[in-house]
C-alpha cells in the first residue's frame, strides 16, 4: 500500500517550537508553498529512517534554527528542473516549512554538476563543514557508475567522507543513485546501490532510498520514465524533484520528532 506524505501528523509535535523568522540568504532556498504533486507516493516500508536525527531534534526542541546542507552532483544542483526553485533542496525547504511552520529551517544547495565522490569530498571543508550544518544530505554514486569507476575504491571513499562528516557533529543522510535508463545501462548500477546501503548500515547513518522509490514508480505505479525524468533519460524533472523532496521531508520530520511524538503516531507518507 502506498501512502501520500501528509505533514499534519507532525504539526502537533512542532507546536511547542518558538516562532522564528525564515532565513533568507542568496544561496539558500526560500521556503515557498509546497506544490501539488498528484500521484506522489512510495511504499510505506521505504518511509522511515533507521536512526533518529538527534541534533536536529535538540535544536527544534530549543527553538533554534536548523541548517541543512545538501551536497551532491547534478541531481542536487537541479539539472533537468525548470528553474533553481524546482531543485530538490528548494522543494525540501518548502516542505519542511509546511511541516514545521514555527521553526526556522534553511536548506543550502551545494550540488555541482558532474562531480564524483572524490570531488565532493574535496569540497567538504569549504562547502559543508564551514557552514556548521545540523544536517548533511549527501547524494552520491551516480557519476561513478556512469563513468564506470570501480566499486571498491568508491566504498572506501564514502567511508572516509562519512568519517569527516561525523567529526563535524551533523546528522547525516545519504541519497543513492536515481533509477533512470542511463544509470540502469551500466553494469555496476545495482552494485552501487547495494554498496551505499551496506555502507549506510555499517556507518549507522540514514539512507534515503531514491533508487527504490523511483523503481517503485516505474514497476508498480506503471509510470513511464518521461513522467519523472527529463528527456535525457538521466536527470529528474520538476515533478520528481518535488515528489522526492516531499518524501524526504516526511522522513526527516518523523526522525526529528520521533522522541516527541506520542506512541503509535508517526509522520505518514
HUMO-V624520 format. One record per residue. SS is DSSP state (helix for helix, strand for strand, loop for the rest). PHI is phi in whole degrees, 0 to 359 (999 if undefined). D_FIRST is the distance of its C-alpha to the first C-alpha in Angstrom with 2 decimals. Layout:
# HUMO-V624520
SS,PHI,D_FIRST / SS,PHI,D_FIRST
This chain:
# HUMO-V624520
loop,999,0.00 / strand,250,3.78 / strand,232,6.64 / loop,288,10.21 / loop,291,12.93 / loop,231,15.22 / loop,286,18.43 / helix,300,19.62 / helix,293,18.63 / helix,261,21.03 / helix,295,23.71 / helix,298,25.26 / helix,292,25.55 / helix,263,27.42 / loop,294,29.89 / loop,284,32.38 / loop,288,32.79 / loop,285,36.12 / loop,293,36.04 / loop,228,37.09 / loop,291,37.77 / loop,288,35.47 / loop,289,37.37 / loop,232,38.43 / loop,229,39.74 / loop,303,40.30 / loop,267,38.17 / strand,255,35.33 / loop,281,32.50 / loop,275,33.22 / loop,280,30.29 / loop,281,29.68 / loop,290,27.16 / loop,302,23.54 / loop,272,23.10 / loop,297,20.83 / loop,223,17.99 / loop,301,16.30 / loop,83,13.10 / loop,284,12.96 / loop,203,9.57 / strand,203,8.48 / strand,301,6.18 / helix,303,6.89 / helix,292,9.34 / helix,264,11.33 / loop,255,11.95 / loop,217,14.83 / loop,291,18.30 / loop,294,20.16 / loop,248,23.16 / loop,290,24.05 / loop,245,26.21 / helix,295,29.44 / helix,295,31.81 / helix,298,29.56 / helix,299,28.99 / helix,296,32.76 / helix,290,33.65 / helix,297,31.27 / helix,296,32.61 / loop,272,36.13 / loop,72,35.61 / loop,263,36.43 / loop,297,35.24 / strand,243,32.50 / strand,247,33.13 / strand,250,30.56 / strand,249,31.95 / strand,256,29.82 / strand,242,31.66 / strand,170,30.91 / loop,253,31.90 / helix,294,31.38 / helix,280,27.65 / helix,269,28.59 / helix,301,31.74 / loop,112,29.80 / loop,302,31.05 / loop,97,29.59 / loop,283,29.00 / loop,287,31.23 / loop,196,32.77 / helix,303,32.63 / helix,294,30.90 / helix,254,27.78 / loop,292,27.64 / helix,294,24.76 / helix,298,27.18 / helix,295,28.33 / helix,290,24.90 / helix,297,24.00 / helix,301,27.13 / helix,294,26.10 / helix,294,22.64 / helix,289,24.27 / helix,296,27.03 / helix,288,24.64 / helix,286,22.93 / loop,232,26.41 / loop,293,28.89 / loop,260,31.69 / loop,252,31.54 / loop,255,33.23 / strand,235,30.88 / strand,246,32.17 / strand,233,30.71 / strand,259,33.34 / strand,271,32.57 / strand,244,34.56 / strand,281,33.09 / loop,226,35.71 / loop,303,35.31 / loop,83,35.94 / loop,285,36.08 / loop,255,35.36 / helix,306,34.83 / helix,299,38.57 / helix,297,39.10 / helix,296,36.51 / helix,298,37.99 / helix,297,41.42 / loop,263,40.34 / helix,305,38.79 / helix,299,41.98 / helix,271,42.55 / helix,269,39.12 / helix,239,37.13 / helix,297,39.28 / helix,297,41.94 / helix,276,39.41 / loop,49,38.82 / loop,284,35.04 / loop,270,32.84 / strand,226,29.81 / strand,243,30.07 / strand,253,27.24 / strand,248,28.42 / strand,268,26.95 / loop,213,28.61 / loop,109,28.97 / helix,297,28.60 / helix,291,32.31 / helix,297,33.34 / helix,293,31.29 / helix,298,32.70 / loop,263,36.20 / loop,58,35.83 / loop,284,36.78 / loop,296,36.67 / helix,288,33.80 / helix,297,35.85 / helix,300,37.83 / helix,297,34.62 / helix,299,33.36 / helix,296,36.64 / helix,296,36.57 / helix,296,33.12 / helix,302,34.30 / helix,297,37.45 / helix,297,35.68 / helix,296,33.41 / helix,299,36.56 / helix,293,38.18 / helix,292,35.29 / helix,297,35.16 / helix,296,38.87 / loop,283,38.25 / loop,84,36.17 / loop,275,33.13 / strand,291,29.48 / strand,238,28.13 / strand,229,24.92 / strand,266,24.85 / strand,236,23.03 / loop,272,22.98 / loop,297,23.82 / loop,276,22.06 / loop,271,20.57 / loop,209,23.33 / helix,307,25.81 / helix,290,28.76 / helix,282,27.08 / helix,297,25.70 / loop,289,29.24 / loop,269,30.57 / loop,294,30.94 / loop,260,29.96 / helix,300,26.69 / helix,296,24.50 / helix,298,27.28 / helix,293,27.24 / helix,300,23.51 / helix,294,24.08 / helix,299,27.29 / helix,294,25.83 / helix,297,23.11 / helix,294,25.94 / helix,296,28.19 / helix,300,25.79 / helix,294,25.45 / helix,297,29.24 / helix,272,30.08 / loop,58,27.61 / loop,240,26.28 / strand,282,22.84 / strand,230,21.08 / strand,267,18.86 / loop,272,17.25 / helix,300,17.89 / helix,302,18.32 / helix,293,14.91 / helix,297,13.23 / helix,291,15.55 / helix,297,15.18 / helix,298,11.45 / helix,303,12.74 / helix,284,15.40 / helix,273,14.12 / loop,253,10.63 / loop,274,10.99 / loop,60,14.59 / loop,280,16.27 / loop,290,19.92 / helix,303,21.49 / helix,293,23.67 / helix,290,20.84 / helix,235,20.39 / strand,233,23.66 / loop,287,27.31 / loop,301,29.66 / loop,284,30.82 / loop,61,27.59 / loop,224,27.46 / loop,276,27.14 / strand,281,24.35 / loop,237,24.90 / helix,303,24.67 / helix,296,21.11 / helix,288,19.73 / helix,300,22.05 / helix,294,20.90 / helix,293,17.16 / helix,297,17.73 / helix,297,20.10 / helix,295,17.68 / helix,294,15.10 / helix,296,18.17 / helix,299,19.61 / helix,298,16.67 / helix,295,17.16 / helix,296,20.89 / helix,299,20.83 / helix,295,18.96 / helix,292,21.26 / helix,281,24.32 / loop,243,23.88 / loop,304,22.54 / loop,281,25.94 / loop,258,26.44 / loop,285,23.28 / loop,290,23.65 / loop,304,22.16 / loop,84,18.49 / loop,250,17.98 / loop,227,16.27 / loop,285,15.82 / loop,284,12.20 / loop,291,10.80
